[in-house]
């Protein structure tokens, strides 16, 4: 409610516009982005005027929501976090206090607000605050007011001032121009306080005259005349400019060069299509060149240059288009990915269904809403099991259909509900359709463990359209965590956690890898499988140079379960070790200790480089080294196993 009343200047100005043009304050994304196929069917979000996108949470207890942001740059109204458009984000929401309604500001926005009031007209509004978010394109807003009670505005009794926001060509200054007002109405408004969201680095002028600088926003606001002050707010650096209303004002703010943001887009977007598709690529800047790949590799300025629409012909496999835009100054966009499933006309529709808990094997019933094609009778056709709870069925020679799933008792959608629209190949799980298998997974190229040197870790996801987010501090990653864009260098003990999120908001499990790194190699971890009849073991260690650790019997080892114990020796790169339980000992009395480095496992007289309890006998034999204490491969394997080993190990 408070948000609504602070936005009254924004809302009322659009009400005036609606009375003149018929275009309302609330608009579907399709109206604003007619060439964006993702926006065409989006019913979860809409534009609130030219500069705000809202996506209310309407389900009780909902803790997150998948939100599609069209092309451009967007700023979270609540937190100030910036997002690049053309992607679906998984937005976390506060399901308890409802304090963070998903609301986004479009780059270039001009948003007038006022002090909160309990109802319109409760108090005189003498200040209007104008948030200005500069972009590389000129944007405008018509601020409007009237008496709010009569029809006198029809006879010219209104107050209207046009505002224009423009960044200079070198991005080193921003101009905010306010035209002289039109109309005969005199409002209570005295001053505009423009909040220019840039980092100022010099004087601010109005109509060519330097404005007085004040020490703080509060000092500026209480001043009797015009002026400016610098500060910060939710969105970062800001320059506050106070000017009188009604008169024409040409405001110039010197600032640090604004980050150059370039976006690119494909039309049509990725999806399932029948017959050859012609894909056009566009960039937000006219001097930008687009480079692309079709083989799944990352595009660079050495990749194919886009000069004409790309034709994608029907294929038995999906085609991945990766592209980026680079302007004349070398500024580069993010890398965009679109996946196309281009089928031959008549290839049919493949539907995948994740069987809900408690269901038996499902059937699929399908029909043609146009009535031209006839499907099977109820309850439809039994679907094929693909494992992991997934079932599938291909509807031959159809290009679109409506489908229902049932198991003879349960049904989706419910009784007397229309079927779900499907085309191409789609996956259905928990009430939502996906263009790819939503059971997404991710992995790290280097598994957690103990390493002597820094490790370079590459993260990959099972779905090509997925984005990976990660943390390095042990916290659980979300879509607000760091986005994975390049291999990660691990050079100290680190807990890496990561998730993969598909383009439609489907999310993988959280994966965890723990790396124990000692860049100088001075760390050893030994694991010992306690022999039958032993008590809790100790490890005694020393070096060949005569350096000794704790006195005999050494240090009590830590129990890791399943009979395994471990201990980490810090400060040494190599050592000799003996195990004992104060009665038994290995190696035996008067025998030298075993040589160890890095991380090693000891069981039944044999050393391993990984836990032998999870390895096959053959794999264990391959790891035998000089520390086998007179054992050989033949003593560990039977004849059948020996014949499976390479000749060099028999």
C-alpha positions, 0 to 999 in steps of 0.5 A: 500500500505504501509503495502504491501511494509513493508511486502516485505521480508515476501512476497518475501520469499514465492515467492521463496518457491512457485517457488520451491514447487508450494505452493503459498503465498495465500492459502485457509483455507481448505489447512491449516486446512483440518480437520476443516469443518468450514474452508472447505467452507470458502471463506471470509478469507485465509492464507497469508503465514504460519503465517497470516490470512486475511479477506478483507472487500469488501462491501461499507459501511460495518461496521463489518464482521463475521470471522472464526478463525481456531484452535490456538491462533491469534493476531489482527495485527492492535490492538494486541488483542488476540483471541482463535481459533475455533470460529467465531468473529464479527469484527468491521471495519472502513468503512470510513478510511479503516484503519483496514483491518482484519488481524491476526497473528498466534501464533508462527509466524516469520514475517520479515518486512522492512522500507517503500519504494514507490517501490522496490529498491527505497533505500538500505534495511540494516535492516530487522525487525523480529517479533517473537511471541513464542508458545509452538511449534517450528516454522521456516521461510526461509528468502530469497533475491536475485538481483530481476532482473536476473536468477542468483539465478538458479546458486546459487546467492541468500541469504537464512537464516533459522530462528527457534523460540522455547520456552523452556520446562519450558517457562522461556526462548525463543530461536531464532536460525538463521542458517548461510546463504547459497548462494553466493549473498551479499545483502545490509542487515547488521542487523536483529532487532528481536522483541521478543514479551515476557517480558524479565527478564534477560540477552540476549545472542547470541552464549553464549555471553551476549549482550550489553543492551541499554536504548531504542530501538532508542539507540539500532538501532543507535548503531554500534554493536549488543545488546538488549533493552526492551520496549513495542509496539502494542502487549505488552512487547517486547525485541529488539535484534540486530544481524548481518546478514549472520552468525549463531546466537543462541539467548537466551532470558530469560523471564517471563513464557509465558502463557500456552495456550491449545486449543482443537477441535472436528472432525467433528465440530457441524452441521447437519448429517445423520446417527450416527456420531463418534466425535474425540476430540484432544488437542494442548498439548500431556500431556493434558486430555480432559473432556466432557459433553453431557447434556449441563452442564459445563465440569470440571475435574470431568466430563467424561474423553475422552478416545475414539471417541464419538458416537452420534446416531440420535435424535429428538433433537440437542445434545450439546457437551461441552469439555475442555482440562487440561494439566499435570500442571493443565493449562486449555483451554477454554470451547468449544461447538459443537452442533450436529443435527444428523438425521436418513437417510430419515428424510428430510430437514427443511428450515426456511425463514425470509420473507423480508419486502414487501413480501407476504407469500412465496413459496419454490421451490426445486430441486435435482442438481443431477437430481435423485429426482423430486421436485414440479413445479414452484413456488413451495410449500407454506411455513408454517407461524411460527410467527415473520416473519418466515416461514418453510417447510420440504422436506421429505426424501431428504438429500440435495437440492437446494432451491429458495424462491418466493412470486409470484413477488419477488425471492431469489436467483434472476432469472437465479441464482442457488438455495441455498444448504441446508441440515438438518435444516437451517435458511435463513435471509438477504442473509445468512444461519444459523444452528440455529435461528439467532433471538437470545436473551439474559436475566439477571437472576436479573432484574434492580432495587433498592437492599439493598445487592450486586446482583449476575447476571447470563446472558443467551442466547436463543441459546446454541452456543451464546457468551455473551459480556457485559459492566458495564460502560454504554457503548454499548457492542461489541464483543471486550467487556468483554466475559461473562464466570461466574455470575457477582457480582453487588455491587454498582450502575451499568448499565449493558449492554449485547448482545449475538452473535451466532457462525455464527455472528448473534447478539441480540439486546442490553439489559440494566439493571440498578442496584441501590445497597446500601450494607448497605441498606441506600436508599429508593425510593418511587413512588406515583400515583398522585390522580385526582385533585392534583397538583404536589406532595411533599414527607415529611419524618421522622424516628420513632427515631425522625430524620427528613428530609426537612421541610414541605411540604417536597421535590418536587417529580420527574415526571416519566410519566403516573401520577407517581412521585418518590423520592429517600431518601438517608442515611436511611434504613426505614422512614415514609412518607406523600404525599401532594400538599400543599392543599391535604394530605395523610395520613390525618392531625394528622395521622402518615406517611406510613412506607417504606423501599427499593423501594415501589409504592403507589396508591389509598391507597395501597402499592406495591413492583412493579409498579401496572400499569403493574400487574394484579388485582390478582397479585396486591392483593397478594402484599397487606400488613399491609399498606392497610389502612383498605382495604382488598382483597374483596374490590379490586376484584369482585366475579369472581376474588375472586374465582381465588385466593387461599383460604388463600387470599379470 
